[in-house]
Every structure is written in C-alpha cells, then in structure tokens.
Amino acid sequence: MNPRCEKRRTYYILGFYLICLLIPGALQGQSAGQAEPDTSVRTLAEKNISADTVLPSSGTSGINKKRLTGVLAVQGALYVASVTGLYFAWYKDYPQSSFHLFNDADEWMQVDKCGHTVTAFYISRIGYSTYRWAGVTEKKAAWYGGLLGFAYLLNIEILDGFSTEWGFSPGDLAANTLGSLVFIGQQLAWHEQRFSLKYSFHQTGYAQYRPELLGNNLIQQMLKDYNGQTYWLSGNISSFLHKGSRFPGWFNIAIGYGAEGMTGARYNATGQTGATIPGFERYRKFYLSVDVDLTRIPVKSSFLKGLFAALSFIKIPAPALEFNTLGQIKFYPCYF
C-alpha cells in the first residue's frame, strides 16, 4: 500500500467524521429555545430526557420548506464532496476491476465491524436531527435518517467492490445495516435513544511493530489500531424509570467489546523489515463500566448543548471491569 495515500485517506476520513459530528450539535444550539411549548405532554425537563430528543409529532406536517431545502442541499453537497474526495484520496491510486465480493468477516476479531455499526448509527442520528430541524415528522425523520446512514456507507462498500485491493464486504454491509436499525428501532419505539453506541481509544504497543498497518501517529492509530479501540453499548437507566424518579438522568451503564494481540487482520505477522515481531496471543475482551450521557445533562447554554451533542459518541473514561477469553478478570480505575 502507498503510505502517502494511506495517510491522506486517514486524515480525510477523520475530517469528514468531525464535520458530521458537529452538525447535530450546531442544530441543537440553533433550535434551543425556538420550540413552541406543548402543554399536552411533559416538558423535556420533567421527563429528564436528552436535549436532542424530539417529542412525537402531533401528526401535522409543519415542514419548514426553506430549512428542508437547505438540509437537502447540504447533504447533497457533502455526499458529492466526500465520495469524490474519498475516490481521489484513496481509490484512484489502486487498479480497478469488475465488481466482486470479499469476505472479511474473520478479520480483526470483528472489532472493525463494530466500527461500521457505530458509524452507521451516528450518520443516522445526524440525518434524523437535520430532518427534524426542518420540520419533518418524527416517523419519517427516523426512517429517512436511518436510510441516509445505510445508503451513504453502501456507496463506500460499492467503491470497495470495484477495487482490486478490496471487494464488496457482506460483513460490512451487515454491520452498517445493524447500526441504522438500532437507531430507527429506538426512535420509532421510544422517540429517543435509550441506548447509545460509543467509542473509546487508548494507545497500545502493537503499532510500533507494524506502523504502516496500525498507524504511525495517534490520529492514524485512533482509526487503524483495533487493539486500542473499544466499542460500547451505553444504556440510560432513568429512561426506563417512572416519571417522578430522582435517579440522575445522565447516568448510564455500559458494556464494551474489544480485542488485543493483533498485528495482522486474520493472522499475526512474524517479522517486519528484518525485525522479529513477538508472538502475541489474540484474545477478546468484554467490559462493564459506568458512563455519562452528555446530551441528558441539564444545561441552559446553547453552546454547551451543542458541544455535548457533538461529543456524545465518546465513552467517558470511568472505572471498568474486563473479562477476557484468556480467563482473566481485570479492574481499571479509569479505562478509556
């Protein structure tokens, strides 16, 4: 692989994700205080739910055509710019082929598939937030947002399918679909996200053995070193309790998944540029921890609401228990 091309792709993807993650936060800040009061339901404060949760639609349209036009225009521009940019930053440097499949379901102990699921979940959330901001009804916004997350990542899978270096991955498609369905299902059932998918990362010592594959620096390793990535299902307790509960609305319980000992996708490498790579044992890790749902912290500042929404994909560092397939149980005072 071309290292310069790999570096361009890494920074390109990270930049695109950062832009997307800022969108719901910006919309949330703009919409603060603009919603008309609804006396037929409890207020957001009374329900102690997240600030970006939108109450069920009363059935009327209420679409703001100017906002909707802007949303569609921005989405179209981002789509064209991102897919075009990704092509020139990555795919054009590799030979093209006829469309073909590639089975990578057994790679990286499925940690990469968790990343696909989380990405689809948050693109769906972003799409939903923008459609609701434009006045689209709750049900339609949930479906349109979820389909946006699925469709955007499907385009990337199709590009992979025409590249000789990769191929269309059914495993990636399944993971993308799961992420969108997790968002759609919760929004339709509860009109909020009681379970969030989250990400955390810590640097490991594995990247030093294969920096071209696992990353040369912190930013690249955050995307490429699956040994340091943990993906979480973070559940909000108060959303399942009765109306008058005094339980903190921001307190979550999270379960996480990760893996370690990987210096190759399927099998570990034994040597690199003449140097011997230690024979690491590959194993899976499962976590139990506490978490904070930043979007449910009651703040009045529009800036803080937007900031908390943009950072809500990050699992807060906290004490954690690890159970791994080596038969070990470990306690971390502060795990990230």
For each residue, the residues with C-beta under 8 A, 3 or more apart:
1: 5 6 165 212
2: 5 6 93
3: 6 7 212
4: 7 8
5: 1 2 8 9 89 90 93
6: 1 2 3 9 10 212
7: 3 4 10 11 216 220
8: 4 5 11 12 89 90
9: 5 6 12 13 86 89 90
10: 6 7 13 14 215 219 220 223 224
11: 7 8 14 15 219
12: 8 9 15 16 85 86 89 90
13: 9 10 16 17 86 223
14: 10 11 17 18 219 222 223
15: 11 12 18 19
16: 12 13 19 20 82 85
17: 13 14 20 21 119
18: 14 15 21 22
19: 15 16 22 23 78
20: 16 17 23 78 122 123 126
21: 17 18 24 25 122 126 310 311 313
22: 18 19 25 26 310
23: 19 20 26 27 126 129 130
24: 21 27 28 52 125 126 129 130 309 310
25: 21 22 28 29 305 306 307 308 309 310
26: 22 23 29 30 306
27: 23 24 30 31 129 130 133
28: 24 25 31 32 51 52 129 302 305 306 309
29: 25 26 32 302 303 305 306
30: 26 27 34 133 302
31: 27 28 34 35 133
32: 28 29 51 302 305
33: 302
34: 30 31
35: 31
36:
37: 43
38: 41 55 58
39:
40:
41: 38 55
42: 46 47 243
43: 37 46 47
44: 47 49 51 53
45: 48 298
46: 42 43 243
47: 42 43 44 243
48: 45 238 245 249 296 298
49: 44 53 192 239 249 296
50: 53 192 193 293 295 296
51: 28 32 44 295 296 299 305 308 309
52: 24 28 129 295 305 309
53: 44 49 50 191 192 193 295
54: 132 138 141 191
55: 38 41 138 191
56: 138 191
57: 60 62 137 138 139
58: 38
59: 137
60: 57
61: 135 137
62: 57 135 137
63: 68 134 135 136
64: 67 68 134 135
65: 68 69
66: 69 70
67: 64 70 71 133 134 135
68: 63 64 65 71 72 131 134 135 136
69: 65 66 72 73
70: 66 67 73 74 134
71: 67 68 74 75 130 131 133 134
72: 68 69 75 76
73: 69 70 76 77
74: 70 71 77 78 130
75: 71 72 78 79 127 130 148
76: 72 73 79 80
77: 73 74 80 81
78: 19 20 74 75 81 82
79: 75 76 82 83 152 155
80: 76 77 83 84
81: 77 78 84 85
82: 16 78 79 85 86
83: 79 80 86 87 155 156 159
84: 80 81 87 88
85: 12 16 81 82 88 89
86: 9 12 13 82 83 89 90 91 156 159
87: 83 84 90 91 92 159
88: 84 85 91 92
89: 5 8 9 12 85 86
90: 5 8 9 12 86 87 93 94
91: 86 87 88 94 96 159 162 163
92: 87 88
93: 2 5 90
94: 90 91 163 164 165
95: 163 164 165
96: 91 162 163 164
97: 100 162 163 164
98: 162
99: 158 161 162 168
100: 97 161 167 168
101: 161 167 168 169 170
102: 160 161 166 167 168 169
103: 106 169 170 171
104: 107 112 169 171 172 265
105: 110 113 169 170 171
106: 103 266
107: 104 110 112 265 266
108: 111 112 226 259 262 265
109: 226 259 262 282 284
110: 105 107 113 114 259
111: 108 114 115 226 229 231 257 258 259
112: 104 107 108 115 116 226
113: 105 110 116 117 171 172 174 175
114: 110 111 117 118 175 229 231 257
115: 111 112 118 119 199 229 231
116: 112 113 119 120 153 172 175 176 179
117: 113 114 120 121 175 176 178 179 182 197 231
118: 114 115 121 122 179 197 198 199 231 313
119: 17 115 116 122 123 149 153 176 179
120: 116 117 123 124 149 150 153 175 176 177 178 179 180 183
121: 117 118 124 125 149 179 180 182 183 197
122: 20 21 118 119 125 126 149 197 313
123: 20 119 120 126 127 148 149 152 153
124: 120 121 127 128 145 146 148 149 150 179 180 183 184
125: 24 121 122 128 129 145 149 183 193
126: 20 21 23 24 122 123 129 130 145 148 149
127: 75 123 124 130 131 144 145 146 147 148 149
128: 124 125 131 132 141 142 144 145 146 183 187
129: 23 24 27 28 52 125 126 132 133 145
130: 23 24 27 71 74 75 126 127 133 134 145
131: 68 71 127 128 134 136 140 141 144 145
132: 54 128 129 135 136 138 141
133: 27 30 31 67 71 129 130
134: 63 64 67 68 70 71 130 131
135: 61 62 63 64 67 68 132
136: 63 68 131 132 140 141 144
137: 57 59 61 62 140 141
138: 54 55 56 57 132 141 142 187 191
139: 57 142 143 188
140: 131 136 137 143 144
141: 54 128 131 132 136 137 138 144 145 187
142: 128 138 139 145 146 183 184 187 188
143: 139 140 146 147 184
144: 127 128 131 136 140 141 147 148
145: 124 125 126 127 128 129 130 131 141 142 148 149 183 184 187
146: 124 127 128 142 143 149 150 180 181 183 184 187
147: 127 143 144 150 151 180
148: 75 123 124 126 127 144 145 151 152
149: 119 120 121 122 123 124 125 126 127 145 146 152 153 176 179 180 183
150: 120 124 146 147 153 154 176 177 180
151: 147 148 154 155
152: 79 123 148 149 155 156
153: 116 119 120 123 149 150 156 157 172 176
154: 150 151 157 158 173 176
155: 79 83 151 152 158 159
156: 83 86 152 153 159 160
157: 153 154 160 161 168 169 172 173 176
158: 99 154 155 161 162 168
159: 83 86 87 91 155 156 162 163
160: 102 156 157 163 166 167 168 169 172
161: 99 100 101 102 157 158 166 167 168
162: 91 96 97 98 99 158 159
163: 91 94 95 96 97 159 160 166 167
164: 94 95 96 97
165: 1 94 95
166: 102 160 161 163 169
167: 100 101 102 160 161 163
168: 99 100 101 102 157 158 160 161 173
169: 101 102 103 104 105 157 160 166 172 173
170: 101 103 105 173 174
171: 103 104 105 113 174 175
172: 104 113 116 153 157 160 169 175 176
173: 154 157 168 169 170 176 177
174: 113 170 171 177 178
175: 113 114 116 117 120 171 172 178 179
176: 116 117 119 120 149 150 153 154 157 172 173 179 180
177: 120 150 173 174 180 181
178: 117 120 174 175 181 182
179: 116 117 118 119 120 121 124 149 175 176 182 183 197
180: 120 121 124 146 147 149 150 176 177 183 184
181: 146 177 178 184 185
182: 117 121 178 179 185 186 195 197
183: 120 121 124 125 128 142 145 146 149 179 180 186 187 193
184: 124 142 143 145 146 180 181 187 188
185: 181 182 188 189
186: 182 183 189 190 192 193 194 195
187: 128 138 141 142 145 146 183 184 190 191 192 193
188: 139 142 184 185
189: 185 186
190: 186 187 193 194 239
191: 53 54 55 56 138 187
192: 49 50 53 186 187 239
193: 50 53 125 183 186 187 190 196
194: 186 190 235 236 239 240
195: 182 186 233 234 235 236
196: 193 233 234 236 252 293 312 313
197: 117 118 121 122 179 182 231 232 233 234 313
198: 118 231 232 233 234 254 291 312 313 314 315
199: 115 118 229 230 231 232 313 314 315
200: 229 230 232 256 314 315 317 335 336
201: 221 222 228 229 230 336
202: 228 335 336
203: 207 218 221 225 228
204: 207 221 225 227 228 260
205: 208
206: 209 210 214 225 227 260 261 262 263 280
207: 203 204 210 211 214 215 216 221 225 227
208: 205 211
209: 206 214 263 269 272 275 277 278
210: 206 207 213 214 263 264 269 272 277
211: 207 208 214 215 216
212: 1 3 6 216
213: 210 224 263 264
214: 206 207 209 210 211 221 224 225 227 263
215: 10 207 211 218 219 220 221 222 223 224 225
216: 7 207 211 212 220
217: 220 221
218: 203 215 221 222
219: 10 11 14 215 222 223
220: 7 10 215 216 217 223 224
221: 201 203 204 207 214 215 217 218 224 225 228
222: 14 201 215 218 219 225 228 229
223: 10 13 14 215 219 220
224: 10 213 214 215 220 221
225: 203 204 206 207 214 215 221 222 228 229
226: 108 109 111 112 229 258 259 262
227: 204 206 207 214 258 259 260 261 262
228: 201 202 203 204 221 222 225
229: 111 114 115 199 200 201 222 225 226 258
230: 199 200 201 256 257 258 285 287 315 335
231: 111 114 115 117 118 197 198 199 256 257 258
232: 197 198 199 200 254 255 256 257 287 289 291 315
233: 195 196 197 198 254 255 256
234: 195 196 197 198 252 253 254 291 293 315
235: 194 195 252 253 254
236: 194 195 196 239 240 249 251 252 293 296
237: 240 241 247 251 252 253
238: 48 241 245 247 248 249 251 296
239: 49 190 192 194 236 249
240: 194 236 237
241: 237 238 245 247
242: 245
243: 42 46 47
244:
245: 48 238 241 242
246:
247: 237 238 241 251
248: 238 251
249: 48 49 236 238 239 293 296 298
250: 292 293 294 296 297
251: 236 237 238 247 248 290 291 292 293
252: 196 234 235 236 237 290 291 292 293
253: 234 235 237 288 289 290 291
254: 198 232 233 234 235 287 288 289 290 291 315
255: 232 233 286 287 288 289
256: 200 230 231 232 233 285 286 287 288 289 315 320
257: 111 114 230 231 232 284 285 286 287
258: 111 226 227 229 230 231 284 285 287
259: 108 109 110 111 226 227 262 282 283 284 285
260: 204 206 227 280 282 283 285 324
261: 206 227 268 280 281 282 283
262: 108 109 206 226 227 259 265 268 280 282
263: 206 209 210 213 214 268 269 277 280
264: 210 213 267 268 269
265: 104 107 108 262
266: 106 107
267: 264
268: 261 262 263 264 277 279 280 282
269: 209 210 263 264 272 277
270: 276 277 279
271: 274 275 276 277
272: 209 210 269 275 277
273:
274: 271
275: 209 271 272
276: 270 271
277: 209 210 263 268 269 270 271 272 280
278: 209
279: 268 270
280: 206 260 261 262 263 268 277
281: 261 326
282: 109 259 260 261 262 268
283: 259 260 261 324 325 326
284: 109 257 258 259 324 325
285: 230 256 257 258 259 260 322 323 324 325
286: 255 256 257 322 323 324
287: 230 232 254 255 256 257 258 320 321 322 323 335
288: 253 254 255 256 320 321 323
289: 232 253 254 255 256 315 318 319 320 321 335
290: 251 252 253 254 318 319
291: 198 232 234 251 252 253 254 315 316 318
292: 250 251 252 297 316 318
293: 50 196 234 236 249 250 251 252 296 297 312
294: 250 297 308 309 311 312 316
295: 50 51 52 53 305 308 309 312
296: 48 49 50 51 236 238 249 250 293
297: 250 292 293 294 308
298: 45 48 249
299: 51 304 305 308
300:
301: 304 305
302: 28 29 30 32 33 305 306
303: 29 306 307
304: 299 301 307 308
305: 25 28 29 32 51 52 295 299 301 302 308 309
306: 25 26 28 29 302 303 309 310
307: 25 303 304 310 311
308: 25 51 294 295 297 299 304 305 311 312
309: 24 25 28 51 52 294 295 305 306 312
310: 21 22 24 25 306 307
311: 21 294 307 308 314
312: 196 198 293 294 295 308 309
313: 21 118 122 196 197 198 199
314: 198 199 200 311
315: 198 199 200 230 232 234 254 256 289 291 318 336
316: 291 292 294
317: 200 334 335 336
318: 289 290 291 292 315 334 335
319: 289 290 331 332 333 334 335
320: 256 287 288 289 331 332 335
321: 287 288 289 329 330 331 332
322: 285 286 287 328 329 330 331 332 335
323: 285 286 287 288 328 329
324: 260 283 284 285 286 327 328 330
325: 283 284 285
326: 281 283
327: 324
328: 322 323 324
329: 321 322 323
330: 321 322 324
331: 319 320 321 322
332: 319 320 321 322 335
333: 319
334: 317 318 319
335: 200 202 230 287 289 317 318 319 320 322 332
336: 200 201 202 315 317
